[in-house]
Amino acid sequence: MARADTTAAAQRDTAPAQADEWRLRYMVGDLTHYTEWTTDFPTVENYYEQYRRGDYAHDVAIERRAVVER
């Protein structure tokens, strides 16, 4: 059976902080769609403008991934 690493280093080390990531959320009809998470905000912003002005998508929003620390 595997055991958790209970050393002091394992208890104090946390995952490295991630860069900010964004994705686009939009609806087509009754279905919600999402793009992939990316650190390239200008790309997401460009998609936002295209989808917001288009005729087929509605409820377009940019979402930011948050890192929650305990």
C-alpha positions, 0 to 999 in steps of 0.5 A: 500500500502506498503512503503519503509523504509526511516529511516537512518539505512535502508539507510546506511546498506548494504548487508553483503559482500559475500564470493567469489563464483565460477562456471564452464562454459562449452560448449557441442556442441552449448549449454552453461552449468553452474555448481552451484555457490559455495565457494568451489574453489578446487571442481570447479578447479577439474571439470575444469581439468576434463572437459578441458581434456575430449572429449565432452566439450569445451570452459571451463572456471571458472567464479567468482561472483563479488559483485558490490557496489553502 
